[in-house]
Amino acid sequence: MKLFKFDKVYAHCDIPCGIYDPSPSRIAAETIVKMVTLIDGIKDEYRNSPSDVNVLNSITRYILVKEEHARICKNEILILWTDYFKEEDLKIVPDLHSKVWDTVKLISYNKQNVDLEKAKELLTKVNEIGDIFTKVKEERLKNG
């Protein structure tokens, strides 16, 4: 026995909470920049004392934090891409897919490398996606 007849069912995400925010990806990208800066700052200490357990501990911690925040950043960007942005948003931002793709690939690069310029580039790209999010959200509010 059918209680309801539906022609179409729509959902925007796995859990329809409707709460999206690019801030976690920005904070994660800022953390990546900070960890790369710290790693760069301790490299000379490591060269001079490669067996100093405190230096090894610091480098390990910085790398672990960088890795974790790269994972967070990627996850948050992909949530926006797959759950928040909709096909009609491509009218507002036609190159949305390539911008997100490039950002996610840059996150992977930052996981694999210690490169301050690329970490800063990542932060710029994440901020750009945040700006796109705001633009799309404003357009949606205008158009009801």
PyMOL commands that place a pseudoatom at each C-alpha (Angstrom):
pseudoatom trace, name=CA, resn=MET, resi=1, chain=A, elem=C, hetatm=0, pos=[0.000, 0.000, 0.000]
pseudoatom trace, name=CA, resn=LYS, resi=2, chain=A, elem=C, hetatm=0, pos=[1.388, 3.421, -0.993]
pseudoatom trace, name=CA, resn=LEU, resi=3, chain=A, elem=C, hetatm=0, pos=[0.675, 6.320, 1.317]
pseudoatom trace, name=CA, resn=PHE, resi=4, chain=A, elem=C, hetatm=0, pos=[2.200, 9.035, -0.850]
pseudoatom trace, name=CA, resn=LYS, resi=5, chain=A, elem=C, hetatm=0, pos=[2.930, 9.430, -4.521]
pseudoatom trace, name=CA, resn=PHE, resi=6, chain=A, elem=C, hetatm=0, pos=[6.028, 11.492, -5.344]
pseudoatom trace, name=CA, resn=ASP, resi=7, chain=A, elem=C, hetatm=0, pos=[7.064, 12.468, -8.845]
pseudoatom trace, name=CA, resn=LYS, resi=8, chain=A, elem=C, hetatm=0, pos=[10.448, 13.751, -7.702]
pseudoatom trace, name=CA, resn=VAL, resi=9, chain=A, elem=C, hetatm=0, pos=[12.296, 13.985, -4.427]
pseudoatom trace, name=CA, resn=TYR, resi=10, chain=A, elem=C, hetatm=0, pos=[14.989, 16.595, -3.865]
pseudoatom trace, name=CA, resn=ALA, resi=11, chain=A, elem=C, hetatm=0, pos=[17.736, 16.747, -1.246]
pseudoatom trace, name=CA, resn=HIS, resi=12, chain=A, elem=C, hetatm=0, pos=[20.836, 18.885, -1.253]
pseudoatom trace, name=CA, resn=CYS, resi=13, chain=A, elem=C, hetatm=0, pos=[23.053, 16.768, 0.996]
pseudoatom trace, name=CA, resn=ASP, resi=14, chain=A, elem=C, hetatm=0, pos=[23.288, 13.591, 2.999]
pseudoatom trace, name=CA, resn=ILE, resi=15, chain=A, elem=C, hetatm=0, pos=[21.921, 15.327, 6.089]
pseudoatom trace, name=CA, resn=PRO, resi=16, chain=A, elem=C, hetatm=0, pos=[19.677, 18.220, 5.053]
pseudoatom trace, name=CA, resn=CYS, resi=17, chain=A, elem=C, hetatm=0, pos=[20.822, 20.656, 7.727]
pseudoatom trace, name=CA, resn=GLY, resi=18, chain=A, elem=C, hetatm=0, pos=[21.246, 23.568, 5.348]
pseudoatom trace, name=CA, resn=ILE, resi=19, chain=A, elem=C, hetatm=0, pos=[24.281, 24.837, 7.260]
pseudoatom trace, name=CA, resn=TYR, resi=20, chain=A, elem=C, hetatm=0, pos=[27.266, 25.497, 5.030]
pseudoatom trace, name=CA, resn=ASP, resi=21, chain=A, elem=C, hetatm=0, pos=[30.221, 27.738, 5.676]
pseudoatom trace, name=CA, resn=PRO, resi=22, chain=A, elem=C, hetatm=0, pos=[33.616, 28.057, 3.969]
pseudoatom trace, name=CA, resn=SER, resi=23, chain=A, elem=C, hetatm=0, pos=[35.299, 29.145, 7.238]
pseudoatom trace, name=CA, resn=PRO, resi=24, chain=A, elem=C, hetatm=0, pos=[36.592, 25.678, 8.254]
pseudoatom trace, name=CA, resn=SER, resi=25, chain=A, elem=C, hetatm=0, pos=[38.426, 25.339, 4.932]
pseudoatom trace, name=CA, resn=ARG, resi=26, chain=A, elem=C, hetatm=0, pos=[39.971, 28.805, 5.366]
pseudoatom trace, name=CA, resn=ILE, resi=27, chain=A, elem=C, hetatm=0, pos=[41.119, 28.038, 8.909]
pseudoatom trace, name=CA, resn=ALA, resi=28, chain=A, elem=C, hetatm=0, pos=[42.576, 24.729, 7.713]
pseudoatom trace, name=CA, resn=ALA, resi=29, chain=A, elem=C, hetatm=0, pos=[44.445, 26.461, 4.868]
pseudoatom trace, name=CA, resn=GLU, resi=30, chain=A, elem=C, hetatm=0, pos=[45.780, 29.090, 7.293]
pseudoatom trace, name=CA, resn=THR, resi=31, chain=A, elem=C, hetatm=0, pos=[46.991, 26.264, 9.525]
pseudoatom trace, name=CA, resn=ILE, resi=32, chain=A, elem=C, hetatm=0, pos=[48.796, 24.651, 6.582]
pseudoatom trace, name=CA, resn=VAL, resi=33, chain=A, elem=C, hetatm=0, pos=[50.593, 27.949, 5.910]
pseudoatom trace, name=CA, resn=LYS, resi=34, chain=A, elem=C, hetatm=0, pos=[51.558, 28.198, 9.587]
pseudoatom trace, name=CA, resn=MET, resi=35, chain=A, elem=C, hetatm=0, pos=[52.843, 24.612, 9.770]
pseudoatom trace, name=CA, resn=VAL, resi=36, chain=A, elem=C, hetatm=0, pos=[54.925, 25.033, 6.608]
pseudoatom trace, name=CA, resn=THR, resi=37, chain=A, elem=C, hetatm=0, pos=[56.362, 28.224, 8.091]
pseudoatom trace, name=CA, resn=LEU, resi=38, chain=A, elem=C, hetatm=0, pos=[57.252, 26.364, 11.298]
pseudoatom trace, name=CA, resn=ILE, resi=39, chain=A, elem=C, hetatm=0, pos=[58.786, 23.468, 9.369]
pseudoatom trace, name=CA, resn=ASP, resi=40, chain=A, elem=C, hetatm=0, pos=[60.855, 25.902, 7.301]
pseudoatom trace, name=CA, resn=GLY, resi=41, chain=A, elem=C, hetatm=0, pos=[61.988, 27.576, 10.527]
pseudoatom trace, name=CA, resn=ILE, resi=42, chain=A, elem=C, hetatm=0, pos=[63.225, 24.368, 12.116]
pseudoatom trace, name=CA, resn=LYS, resi=43, chain=A, elem=C, hetatm=0, pos=[64.991, 22.882, 9.071]
pseudoatom trace, name=CA, resn=ASP, resi=44, chain=A, elem=C, hetatm=0, pos=[68.385, 24.333, 10.039]
pseudoatom trace, name=CA, resn=GLU, resi=45, chain=A, elem=C, hetatm=0, pos=[68.078, 22.932, 13.566]
pseudoatom trace, name=CA, resn=TYR, resi=46, chain=A, elem=C, hetatm=0, pos=[67.371, 19.517, 12.044]
pseudoatom trace, name=CA, resn=ARG, resi=47, chain=A, elem=C, hetatm=0, pos=[70.379, 19.759, 9.700]
pseudoatom trace, name=CA, resn=ASN, resi=48, chain=A, elem=C, hetatm=0, pos=[72.616, 20.641, 12.638]
pseudoatom trace, name=CA, resn=SER, resi=49, chain=A, elem=C, hetatm=0, pos=[71.160, 18.024, 15.027]
pseudoatom trace, name=CA, resn=PRO, resi=50, chain=A, elem=C, hetatm=0, pos=[69.300, 15.322, 13.075]
pseudoatom trace, name=CA, resn=SER, resi=51, chain=A, elem=C, hetatm=0, pos=[69.193, 13.049, 16.125]
pseudoatom trace, name=CA, resn=ASP, resi=52, chain=A, elem=C, hetatm=0, pos=[67.853, 15.677, 18.564]
pseudoatom trace, name=CA, resn=VAL, resi=53, chain=A, elem=C, hetatm=0, pos=[64.632, 14.095, 19.729]
pseudoatom trace, name=CA, resn=ASN, resi=54, chain=A, elem=C, hetatm=0, pos=[63.032, 17.454, 20.497]
pseudoatom trace, name=CA, resn=VAL, resi=55, chain=A, elem=C, hetatm=0, pos=[63.653, 18.691, 16.961]
pseudoatom trace, name=CA, resn=LEU, resi=56, chain=A, elem=C, hetatm=0, pos=[62.326, 15.415, 15.549]
pseudoatom trace, name=CA, resn=ASN, resi=57, chain=A, elem=C, hetatm=0, pos=[59.283, 15.687, 17.795]
pseudoatom trace, name=CA, resn=SER, resi=58, chain=A, elem=C, hetatm=0, pos=[58.554, 19.229, 16.620]
pseudoatom trace, name=CA, resn=ILE, resi=59, chain=A, elem=C, hetatm=0, pos=[58.912, 18.375, 12.937]
pseudoatom trace, name=CA, resn=THR, resi=60, chain=A, elem=C, hetatm=0, pos=[56.709, 15.327, 13.347]
pseudoatom trace, name=CA, resn=ARG, resi=61, chain=A, elem=C, hetatm=0, pos=[54.023, 17.331, 15.112]
pseudoatom trace, name=CA, resn=TYR, resi=62, chain=A, elem=C, hetatm=0, pos=[54.086, 20.082, 12.476]
pseudoatom trace, name=CA, resn=ILE, resi=63, chain=A, elem=C, hetatm=0, pos=[53.783, 17.534, 9.683]
pseudoatom trace, name=CA, resn=LEU, resi=64, chain=A, elem=C, hetatm=0, pos=[50.924, 15.715, 11.409]
pseudoatom trace, name=CA, resn=VAL, resi=65, chain=A, elem=C, hetatm=0, pos=[49.028, 18.962, 11.912]
pseudoatom trace, name=CA, resn=LYS, resi=66, chain=A, elem=C, hetatm=0, pos=[49.674, 19.982, 8.293]
pseudoatom trace, name=CA, resn=GLU, resi=67, chain=A, elem=C, hetatm=0, pos=[48.382, 16.606, 7.082]
pseudoatom trace, name=CA, resn=GLU, resi=68, chain=A, elem=C, hetatm=0, pos=[45.277, 16.712, 9.274]
pseudoatom trace, name=CA, resn=HIS, resi=69, chain=A, elem=C, hetatm=0, pos=[44.381, 20.230, 8.210]
pseudoatom trace, name=CA, resn=ALA, resi=70, chain=A, elem=C, hetatm=0, pos=[44.922, 19.382, 4.556]
pseudoatom trace, name=CA, resn=ARG, resi=71, chain=A, elem=C, hetatm=0, pos=[42.430, 16.538, 5.046]
pseudoatom trace, name=CA, resn=ILE, resi=72, chain=A, elem=C, hetatm=0, pos=[39.984, 18.923, 6.740]
pseudoatom trace, name=CA, resn=CYS, resi=73, chain=A, elem=C, hetatm=0, pos=[40.442, 21.524, 4.001]
pseudoatom trace, name=CA, resn=LYS, resi=74, chain=A, elem=C, hetatm=0, pos=[39.843, 18.990, 1.236]
pseudoatom trace, name=CA, resn=ASN, resi=75, chain=A, elem=C, hetatm=0, pos=[36.801, 17.564, 2.979]
pseudoatom trace, name=CA, resn=GLU, resi=76, chain=A, elem=C, hetatm=0, pos=[35.251, 20.993, 3.540]
pseudoatom trace, name=CA, resn=ILE, resi=77, chain=A, elem=C, hetatm=0, pos=[35.857, 22.139, -0.051]
pseudoatom trace, name=CA, resn=LEU, resi=78, chain=A, elem=C, hetatm=0, pos=[34.386, 18.905, -1.394]
pseudoatom trace, name=CA, resn=ILE, resi=79, chain=A, elem=C, hetatm=0, pos=[31.312, 19.279, 0.829]
pseudoatom trace, name=CA, resn=LEU, resi=80, chain=A, elem=C, hetatm=0, pos=[30.696, 22.724, -0.629]
pseudoatom trace, name=CA, resn=TRP, resi=81, chain=A, elem=C, hetatm=0, pos=[31.281, 21.429, -4.156]
pseudoatom trace, name=CA, resn=THR, resi=82, chain=A, elem=C, hetatm=0, pos=[29.126, 18.327, -3.917]
pseudoatom trace, name=CA, resn=ASP, resi=83, chain=A, elem=C, hetatm=0, pos=[26.436, 19.380, -1.439]
pseudoatom trace, name=CA, resn=TYR, resi=84, chain=A, elem=C, hetatm=0, pos=[26.079, 23.161, -1.496]
pseudoatom trace, name=CA, resn=PHE, resi=85, chain=A, elem=C, hetatm=0, pos=[26.754, 24.249, -5.051]
pseudoatom trace, name=CA, resn=LYS, resi=86, chain=A, elem=C, hetatm=0, pos=[24.069, 23.380, -7.563]
pseudoatom trace, name=CA, resn=GLU, resi=87, chain=A, elem=C, hetatm=0, pos=[24.011, 23.151, -11.333]
pseudoatom trace, name=CA, resn=GLU, resi=88, chain=A, elem=C, hetatm=0, pos=[22.276, 26.523, -11.627]
pseudoatom trace, name=CA, resn=ASP, resi=89, chain=A, elem=C, hetatm=0, pos=[25.204, 28.136, -9.782]
pseudoatom trace, name=CA, resn=LEU, resi=90, chain=A, elem=C, hetatm=0, pos=[27.297, 27.558, -12.914]
pseudoatom trace, name=CA, resn=LYS, resi=91, chain=A, elem=C, hetatm=0, pos=[25.373, 30.462, -14.456]
pseudoatom trace, name=CA, resn=ILE, resi=92, chain=A, elem=C, hetatm=0, pos=[26.863, 32.685, -11.739]
pseudoatom trace, name=CA, resn=VAL, resi=93, chain=A, elem=C, hetatm=0, pos=[30.327, 31.063, -11.734]
pseudoatom trace, name=CA, resn=PRO, resi=94, chain=A, elem=C, hetatm=0, pos=[30.845, 29.200, -15.026]
pseudoatom trace, name=CA, resn=ASP, resi=95, chain=A, elem=C, hetatm=0, pos=[34.334, 27.998, -14.068]
pseudoatom trace, name=CA, resn=LEU, resi=96, chain=A, elem=C, hetatm=0, pos=[33.304, 26.723, -10.619]
pseudoatom trace, name=CA, resn=HIS, resi=97, chain=A, elem=C, hetatm=0, pos=[34.271, 23.121, -11.350]
pseudoatom trace, name=CA, resn=SER, resi=98, chain=A, elem=C, hetatm=0, pos=[37.766, 24.003, -12.536]
pseudoatom trace, name=CA, resn=LYS, resi=99, chain=A, elem=C, hetatm=0, pos=[38.314, 26.350, -9.569]
pseudoatom trace, name=CA, resn=VAL, resi=100, chain=A, elem=C, hetatm=0, pos=[37.361, 23.624, -7.099]
pseudoatom trace, name=CA, resn=TRP, resi=101, chain=A, elem=C, hetatm=0, pos=[39.338, 20.983, -9.017]
pseudoatom trace, name=CA, resn=ASP, resi=102, chain=A, elem=C, hetatm=0, pos=[42.461, 23.172, -9.005]
pseudoatom trace, name=CA, resn=THR, resi=103, chain=A, elem=C, hetatm=0, pos=[42.052, 23.873, -5.288]
pseudoatom trace, name=CA, resn=VAL, resi=104, chain=A, elem=C, hetatm=0, pos=[41.647, 20.207, -4.368]
pseudoatom trace, name=CA, resn=LYS, resi=105, chain=A, elem=C, hetatm=0, pos=[44.708, 19.296, -6.444]
pseudoatom trace, name=CA, resn=LEU, resi=106, chain=A, elem=C, hetatm=0, pos=[46.660, 22.045, -4.682]
pseudoatom trace, name=CA, resn=ILE, resi=107, chain=A, elem=C, hetatm=0, pos=[45.591, 20.631, -1.315]
pseudoatom trace, name=CA, resn=SER, resi=108, chain=A, elem=C, hetatm=0, pos=[47.059, 17.285, -2.371]
pseudoatom trace, name=CA, resn=TYR, resi=109, chain=A, elem=C, hetatm=0, pos=[50.274, 19.009, -3.422]
pseudoatom trace, name=CA, resn=ASN, resi=110, chain=A, elem=C, hetatm=0, pos=[50.485, 20.651, 0.000]
pseudoatom trace, name=CA, resn=LYS, resi=111, chain=A, elem=C, hetatm=0, pos=[50.070, 17.301, 1.708]
pseudoatom trace, name=CA, resn=GLN, resi=112, chain=A, elem=C, hetatm=0, pos=[52.979, 15.875, -0.271]
pseudoatom trace, name=CA, resn=ASN, resi=113, chain=A, elem=C, hetatm=0, pos=[55.334, 18.856, -0.043]
pseudoatom trace, name=CA, resn=VAL, resi=114, chain=A, elem=C, hetatm=0, pos=[56.639, 21.598, 2.207]
pseudoatom trace, name=CA, resn=ASP, resi=115, chain=A, elem=C, hetatm=0, pos=[56.383, 24.657, -0.035]
pseudoatom trace, name=CA, resn=LEU, resi=116, chain=A, elem=C, hetatm=0, pos=[55.448, 27.995, 1.495]
pseudoatom trace, name=CA, resn=GLU, resi=117, chain=A, elem=C, hetatm=0, pos=[54.534, 29.628, -1.829]
pseudoatom trace, name=CA, resn=LYS, resi=118, chain=A, elem=C, hetatm=0, pos=[52.146, 26.771, -2.680]
pseudoatom trace, name=CA, resn=ALA, resi=119, chain=A, elem=C, hetatm=0, pos=[50.669, 26.900, 0.830]
pseudoatom trace, name=CA, resn=LYS, resi=120, chain=A, elem=C, hetatm=0, pos=[49.986, 30.619, 0.378]
pseudoatom trace, name=CA, resn=GLU, resi=121, chain=A, elem=C, hetatm=0, pos=[48.545, 29.930, -3.072]
pseudoatom trace, name=CA, resn=LEU, resi=122, chain=A, elem=C, hetatm=0, pos=[46.231, 27.384, -1.466]
pseudoatom trace, name=CA, resn=LEU, resi=123, chain=A, elem=C, hetatm=0, pos=[45.014, 29.942, 1.044]
pseudoatom trace, name=CA, resn=THR, resi=124, chain=A, elem=C, hetatm=0, pos=[44.305, 32.362, -1.815]
pseudoatom trace, name=CA, resn=LYS, resi=125, chain=A, elem=C, hetatm=0, pos=[42.325, 29.705, -3.721]
pseudoatom trace, name=CA, resn=VAL, resi=126, chain=A, elem=C, hetatm=0, pos=[40.363, 28.675, -0.614]
pseudoatom trace, name=CA, resn=ASN, resi=127, chain=A, elem=C, hetatm=0, pos=[39.513, 32.329, 0.028]
pseudoatom trace, name=CA, resn=GLU, resi=128, chain=A, elem=C, hetatm=0, pos=[38.382, 32.609, -3.601]
pseudoatom trace, name=CA, resn=ILE, resi=129, chain=A, elem=C, hetatm=0, pos=[36.014, 29.667, -3.120]
pseudoatom trace, name=CA, resn=GLY, resi=130, chain=A, elem=C, hetatm=0, pos=[34.763, 31.385, 0.037]
pseudoatom trace, name=CA, resn=ASP, resi=131, chain=A, elem=C, hetatm=0, pos=[34.063, 34.507, -2.027]
pseudoatom trace, name=CA, resn=ILE, resi=132, chain=A, elem=C, hetatm=0, pos=[32.247, 32.383, -4.609]
pseudoatom trace, name=CA, resn=PHE, resi=133, chain=A, elem=C, hetatm=0, pos=[30.188, 30.803, -1.835]
pseudoatom trace, name=CA, resn=THR, resi=134, chain=A, elem=C, hetatm=0, pos=[29.186, 34.266, -0.585]
pseudoatom trace, name=CA, resn=LYS, resi=135, chain=A, elem=C, hetatm=0, pos=[28.331, 35.447, -4.111]
pseudoatom trace, name=CA, resn=VAL, resi=136, chain=A, elem=C, hetatm=0, pos=[26.174, 32.376, -4.786]
pseudoatom trace, name=CA, resn=LYS, resi=137, chain=A, elem=C, hetatm=0, pos=[24.462, 32.634, -1.409]
pseudoatom trace, name=CA, resn=GLU, resi=138, chain=A, elem=C, hetatm=0, pos=[23.638, 36.303, -2.026]
pseudoatom trace, name=CA, resn=GLU, resi=139, chain=A, elem=C, hetatm=0, pos=[22.246, 35.498, -5.481]
pseudoatom trace, name=CA, resn=ARG, resi=140, chain=A, elem=C, hetatm=0, pos=[20.078, 32.736, -4.014]
pseudoatom trace, name=CA, resn=LEU, resi=141, chain=A, elem=C, hetatm=0, pos=[18.725, 35.108, -1.393]
pseudoatom trace, name=CA, resn=LYS, resi=142, chain=A, elem=C, hetatm=0, pos=[17.957, 37.752, -4.039]
pseudoatom trace, name=CA, resn=ASN, resi=143, chain=A, elem=C, hetatm=0, pos=[16.174, 35.273, -6.239]
pseudoatom trace, name=CA, resn=GLY, resi=144, chain=A, elem=C, hetatm=0, pos=[14.285, 33.624, -3.414]
for i in range(1, 144): cmd.bond("trace and resi %d" % i, "trace and resi %d" % (i + 1))
show_as sticks, trace
zoom trace
